[in-house]
Amino acid sequence: MRKLTLYAAVLAVFSVCRVDAAQITVLSSNGVREALTELIPQFEKASGHRVQVVWDGTLNIKKRVGSGEVADLVVVPAEDVDALIASGGLTPGSRVDLAKSIIGVAVRPGLAKPDVSTSESLKRALLAAKSIVISSGPSGVHLLDLWKKQGILDTLQPKLKQLPSGQGVGEAMARGEGELGFQQVSELLHASGITYVGPLPSDIQKVTVFAGGVPKTAKDVAVARDFLTFLKSPRNAAVLKKAGLELP
């Protein structure tokens, strides 16, 4: 009952006069695409506002903000929100943590699922794979560092493909560009043409927190902050879970 009351209070914040309805532009990482795609219509219905999203990779979004592109909200990993605040692209104090994400493993359909239950079994699968695909986002950065520490990066390099920012590992694998792939679980779960295997073992896993921040170019700061308040509600836990995410 308390959660329902809290959620009703949150919705009450968005009870605005339709003549004041606005449209905000959001630059968002693909890592939260599935969850936001479901939540945005709920916000629009409750508030009367409209949300336009430009989906892209984290590196590209940072470049967009750095070049002064106009947007009302940015959703990227929290460490990148902090970096953009430090560099002057986002407003200090505007960071709001929205969801936690972990890295997953996928294979091409028809291939046997490798054992990824331990770091050693995953290492064997990597060495046996003919081709490997990773992203340029947080998962790819983490894996390159991990494999270097494990002493296998030089061995993997000839069969390793790191995609440009914004491109999905699942889509690349479905096109036949790799038999073993790694990316955020929230991106692999909903990709067609692949078989999701499972998350990285806990001892080598990396948790990424996706957060929102308000750019200094924002034209409607109030609506952007209202949208952040809506997104961080505990009421959204089920939507996040379905999308392969968790509350922060």
C-alpha positions as CSV (number, residue, x, y, z in Angstrom):
1,M,0.0,0.0,0.0
2,R,2.8,2.3,0.9
3,K,4.5,1.7,-2.6
4,L,1.2,2.5,-4.3
5,T,0.8,5.7,-2.3
6,L,4.3,6.7,-3.2
7,Y,3.8,6.0,-6.9
8,A,0.5,8.0,-6.9
9,A,2.4,10.9,-5.4
10,V,5.1,10.6,-8.1
11,L,2.4,10.6,-10.8
12,A,0.7,13.6,-9.1
13,V,3.9,15.6,-9.8
14,F,3.3,15.1,-13.5
15,S,-0.3,16.3,-13.5
16,V,0.3,19.3,-15.6
17,C,-1.9,21.4,-17.8
18,R,-1.9,20.1,-21.4
19,V,-1.1,23.6,-22.6
20,D,2.2,23.4,-20.8
21,A,3.1,20.1,-22.4
22,A,6.7,19.9,-23.7
23,Q,8.9,17.6,-25.8
24,I,12.3,16.7,-24.4
25,T,15.2,15.1,-26.3
26,V,17.1,12.3,-24.6
27,L,20.5,11.0,-25.7
28,S,20.6,7.4,-24.4
29,S,22.8,4.4,-24.3
30,N,21.4,1.3,-26.0
31,G,22.0,-0.5,-22.7
32,V,18.7,0.8,-21.3
33,R,16.8,0.8,-24.5
34,E,14.3,-2.0,-23.8
35,A,13.4,-0.6,-20.3
36,L,13.0,3.0,-21.5
37,T,11.0,2.0,-24.5
38,E,8.4,0.5,-22.2
39,L,8.5,3.3,-19.6
40,I,8.4,6.3,-21.8
41,P,4.7,5.9,-22.9
42,Q,3.8,5.6,-19.2
43,F,5.5,8.9,-18.5
44,E,4.0,10.6,-21.5
45,K,0.5,9.4,-20.5
46,A,0.9,10.6,-16.9
47,S,2.5,13.9,-17.7
48,G,1.3,15.0,-21.1
49,H,4.9,15.6,-22.2
50,R,6.6,13.9,-25.1
51,V,10.0,12.2,-25.0
52,Q,12.1,11.8,-28.1
53,V,15.1,9.5,-27.7
54,V,18.3,9.3,-29.8
55,W,19.8,5.9,-29.2
56,D,23.6,5.6,-29.5
57,G,26.8,4.2,-28.0
58,T,28.4,5.8,-24.9
59,L,31.4,7.0,-26.8
60,N,29.3,8.7,-29.4
61,I,27.1,10.3,-26.8
62,K,30.0,11.8,-25.0
63,K,31.3,13.2,-28.3
64,R,27.8,14.7,-29.0
65,V,27.6,16.3,-25.6
66,G,31.2,17.6,-25.9
67,S,30.4,19.2,-29.3
68,G,27.5,21.1,-27.7
69,E,24.6,19.1,-29.2
70,V,21.3,20.3,-27.7
71,A,19.6,17.7,-25.5
72,D,17.5,17.8,-22.3
73,L,18.8,14.6,-20.8
74,V,21.7,12.1,-21.2
75,V,21.6,8.5,-20.0
76,V,25.0,6.7,-20.0
77,P,27.1,4.8,-17.4
78,A,27.4,6.8,-14.1
79,E,31.1,7.2,-14.5
80,D,30.6,8.9,-17.8
81,V,28.0,11.2,-16.3
82,D,30.6,12.2,-13.7
83,A,33.2,12.7,-16.5
84,L,30.8,14.9,-18.5
85,I,29.9,16.9,-15.4
86,A,33.7,17.4,-14.7
87,S,34.3,18.5,-18.3
88,G,31.4,21.0,-18.2
89,G,28.9,19.2,-20.5
90,L,26.4,18.3,-17.9
91,T,25.0,20.3,-14.9
92,P,26.7,19.6,-11.6
93,G,24.4,17.8,-9.2
94,S,22.2,16.5,-11.9
95,R,23.3,12.8,-11.8
96,V,20.5,10.4,-11.0
97,D,21.3,6.6,-10.9
98,L,18.6,4.6,-12.8
99,A,19.6,1.0,-13.3
100,K,22.3,-1.6,-12.7
101,S,23.6,-3.8,-15.6
102,I,25.9,-6.8,-15.9
103,I,27.8,-8.4,-18.8
104,G,26.5,-11.4,-20.5
105,V,27.7,-14.1,-23.1
106,A,26.0,-15.2,-26.3
107,V,26.7,-17.7,-29.1
108,R,25.5,-18.1,-32.6
109,P,22.4,-20.4,-32.9
110,G,23.3,-24.0,-33.6
111,L,26.5,-23.9,-31.6
112,A,26.8,-25.7,-28.3
113,K,26.5,-23.4,-25.3
114,P,29.9,-23.0,-23.6
115,D,30.4,-23.5,-19.9
116,V,30.6,-19.9,-18.5
117,S,30.0,-20.8,-14.8
118,T,33.6,-20.2,-13.8
119,S,36.4,-17.9,-15.0
120,E,38.5,-20.9,-15.9
121,S,35.8,-22.6,-18.0
122,L,35.1,-19.3,-19.7
123,K,38.8,-18.9,-20.5
124,R,38.7,-22.3,-22.2
125,A,35.7,-21.3,-24.2
126,L,37.5,-18.1,-25.3
127,L,40.6,-20.0,-26.4
128,A,38.5,-22.6,-28.3
129,A,36.3,-20.0,-30.1
130,K,37.1,-19.2,-33.7
131,S,35.8,-15.6,-33.5
132,I,34.8,-13.3,-30.7
133,V,32.8,-10.0,-30.8
134,I,32.8,-7.3,-28.1
135,S,31.5,-3.8,-27.9
136,S,33.3,-0.4,-27.5
137,G,31.2,0.3,-24.4
138,P,31.9,-0.5,-20.7
139,S,31.7,-4.3,-21.3
140,G,34.3,-4.2,-24.0
141,V,36.7,-2.0,-22.0
142,H,36.4,-4.3,-19.0
143,L,37.0,-7.4,-21.0
144,L,40.1,-6.1,-22.8
145,D,41.5,-5.2,-19.4
146,L,40.5,-8.5,-17.9
147,W,42.0,-10.6,-20.7
148,K,45.2,-8.6,-20.5
149,K,45.5,-9.4,-16.8
150,Q,44.8,-13.1,-17.5
151,G,47.6,-13.1,-20.1
152,I,45.4,-14.3,-23.0
153,L,44.7,-11.0,-24.9
154,D,47.6,-11.5,-27.3
155,T,46.3,-15.0,-28.1
156,L,42.7,-13.7,-28.6
157,Q,43.6,-10.6,-30.6
158,P,43.7,-12.2,-34.1
159,K,40.1,-13.5,-33.7
160,L,38.7,-10.6,-31.8
161,K,36.4,-7.9,-33.2
162,Q,35.6,-4.8,-31.3
163,L,32.6,-3.0,-32.8
164,P,32.4,0.8,-33.3
165,S,30.4,2.7,-30.7
166,G,26.6,2.2,-30.9
167,Q,26.7,-1.1,-32.8
168,G,25.2,-4.2,-31.1
169,V,27.1,-7.4,-30.6
170,G,24.0,-9.5,-31.1
171,E,23.3,-7.9,-34.4
172,A,26.9,-8.5,-35.6
173,M,26.8,-12.1,-34.5
174,A,23.5,-12.6,-36.3
175,R,25.2,-11.4,-39.4
176,G,27.9,-14.1,-39.0
177,E,30.6,-11.8,-37.7
178,G,31.4,-13.9,-34.6
179,E,30.5,-17.1,-32.8
180,L,31.0,-15.9,-29.2
181,G,29.9,-12.5,-28.1
182,F,29.9,-10.3,-25.0
183,Q,27.8,-7.2,-24.1
184,Q,25.4,-5.9,-21.5
185,V,22.8,-8.6,-20.6
186,S,20.1,-5.9,-21.3
187,E,21.3,-5.8,-24.9
188,L,21.9,-9.5,-25.6
189,L,18.6,-10.7,-24.1
190,H,16.5,-9.0,-26.8
191,A,18.7,-9.5,-29.8
192,S,17.4,-11.9,-32.4
193,G,19.6,-14.4,-34.2
194,I,21.7,-15.4,-31.2
195,T,21.5,-17.7,-28.2
196,Y,22.0,-16.1,-24.8
197,V,24.2,-18.2,-22.6
198,G,24.3,-16.4,-19.3
199,P,26.2,-13.7,-17.3
200,L,30.0,-13.6,-16.7
201,P,31.1,-15.5,-13.5
202,S,30.8,-13.3,-10.4
203,D,34.5,-13.1,-9.8
204,I,35.2,-11.4,-13.1
205,Q,31.8,-9.6,-13.6
206,K,31.5,-5.9,-13.8
207,V,28.4,-4.0,-12.7
208,T,27.6,-0.9,-14.6
209,V,25.3,1.7,-13.2
210,F,23.4,3.7,-15.8
211,A,22.5,7.2,-14.8
212,G,20.9,10.3,-16.1
213,G,22.4,13.8,-16.2
214,V,21.0,17.1,-17.5
215,P,23.1,18.8,-20.2
216,K,23.9,22.5,-19.9
217,T,22.2,22.9,-23.3
218,A,18.9,21.6,-21.9
219,K,15.9,23.7,-22.9
220,D,13.4,22.2,-20.5
221,V,15.3,21.3,-17.3
222,A,12.1,20.9,-15.2
223,V,10.6,18.2,-17.5
224,A,13.9,16.4,-17.7
225,R,14.2,16.3,-13.9
226,D,10.5,15.1,-13.7
227,F,11.4,12.3,-16.2
228,L,14.4,11.3,-14.1
229,T,12.1,11.2,-11.0
230,F,9.7,8.9,-12.8
231,L,12.5,6.6,-14.1
232,K,14.1,6.1,-10.7
233,S,10.8,5.0,-9.0
234,P,10.9,1.6,-7.3
235,R,7.7,0.9,-9.1
236,N,9.7,0.2,-12.2
237,A,11.6,-2.8,-10.8
238,A,9.6,-5.3,-12.8
239,V,10.2,-3.5,-16.1
240,L,13.9,-3.3,-15.4
241,K,14.1,-7.0,-14.5
242,K,12.4,-8.0,-17.7
243,A,14.9,-5.9,-19.6
244,G,17.8,-7.5,-17.9
245,L,18.5,-4.7,-15.5
246,E,18.1,-4.0,-11.7
247,L,17.4,-1.1,-9.5
248,P,20.6,0.7,-8.5
